């Protein structure tokens, strides 16, 4: 089988790769697992130097790598450049903090000495998606390798060019060859990989279906998993919010990466007093978004990752319209392009409210009191993040415990940051990436107890 990279802008075949055979896959798994015995003994200083080198290479090559991202999955070139810069940031962050995050923790007990040490697990498999083809990988690899683990990557089939360039970055940064390897394979070869005894844990960013399958397969082998799955983030605007600023944040939260982000604002919940003003301004701003060639620096929204993805969004919108939603702008598809769309008169059973819409569609719901807003926000099987826009930050902070999500961002869009833990609840998955929480996911927290005879 061949894995193909197809430019969603024009359906041009960019490149194709022959899938690795089972024999080739397990040869690489064996070599990466064997090298763990060496890599785990390297000093934090050595690992840090390599990781800083990777950050430097990313910044030196950011234009070339960003163009590859844009060609393979369609996001505007400005966003692709920002993605590469963020990858350099996470490399530097863990290069500078891993040793501190993993330092032994002394605990008082009745022992002469008791402590917890944090030791690497072994070879970790990362199964990663196409929507942030560099960032999703680097936020897994940087902490995993700095902790002393080795790693394997099964990337989305349509971004194999990115996957192989990531491996090249680590190779050129000086990392030994079998610390990290990309596996050029399709989905059918994942289960035997998960069940291979040399793979000690698995992390996946992807759909809830993929997460369920991976968790089941890994669970049958009693292997740990971290799952970062879908989201249907609520974006709540209270009456006292500055409307223009709320719209500015809301447009960015929904339209970045053409709405193809798990943490995008996907349900706009607006308090009644300012609802008309918010909706009118949101529609006006949406009409000004430049849709076009993603390699043009002026473009704000390029194609979705594929025509199939655009067709799925189109179907979700059309079903919602049939159920009574009102469309104010957008609703147009042209190949893989889907134009920014704003909908009102939304009910909870419509696809644009209850499903995850991976495209530039903004459904707007109006509410009267805060209890209703909380109920609407929690009325989702997902639990990734919430945004609250308000002039009263104390009120918003007091509301935080009432939301069921993994993150609440006040007066900001939901975003990932190397310094902060990232992850969700419910069908958005479990476990945490980034910060100290992320690097502790794939280590053995070992209790050490010493007593005199």
Helices and strands as residue ranges (DSSP letters): E 2-7, E 12-18, H 22-39, H 44-60, H 62-73, H 77-101, E 105-106, E 113-120, E 123-128, H 135-146, E 150-155, G 157-159, H 160-172, E 180-182, G 187-189, H 190-195, E 199-205, H 208-219, E 224-228, E 233-237, H 243-255, G 256-259, E 265-271, H 272-287, H 307-322, E 326-329, E 333-334, E 337-338, E 341-344, H 351-354, E 361-367, H 370-378, E 382-383, E 386-389, H 393-399, G 400-402, E 408-410, E 425-426, E 429-430, H 435-439, E 443-450
